[in-house]
Amino acid sequence: MTIQEAVSILMLSPFYFKMSPAERRKLVQEYCDFFNKLAIPQNEPDTSKN
């Protein structure tokens, strides 16, 4: 997820605009990190093929 995509989603919340710019920046970074961790499959062995 890009920063622009994250901001466009987070801007839907009224709480986003009550945050300071530093808090927003941290939130966007955490959101992107969390999304990318879930969206990118980890290199784990597939044990379901047995």
WOCOR-V254423 format. One record per residue. N is the residue number from 1. RES is the residue in one small letter. OMEGA is omega in whole degrees, -180 to 180 (NA if undefined). Layout:
n: {N,N}
res: {RES,RES}
omega: {OMEGA,OMEGA}
//
This chain:
n: {1,2,3,4,5,6,7,8,9,10,11,12,13,14,15,16,17,18,19,20,21,22,23,24,25,26,27,28,29,30,31,32,33,34,35,36,37,38,39,40,41,42,43,44,45,46,47,48,49,50}
res: {m,t,i,q,e,a,v,s,i,l,m,l,s,p,f,y,f,k,m,s,p,a,e,r,r,k,l,v,q,e,y,c,d,f,f,n,k,l,a,i,p,q,n,e,p,d,t,s,k,n}
omega: {178,178,-180,178,-180,-180,-179,177,-177,179,177,180,177,180,179,-176,177,-178,175,178,179,178,178,-179,179,180,-180,-180,179,179,179,180,-180,-180,-178,177,-180,-173,-178,-179,179,-180,178,179,179,-178,-177,-177,-178,NA}
//
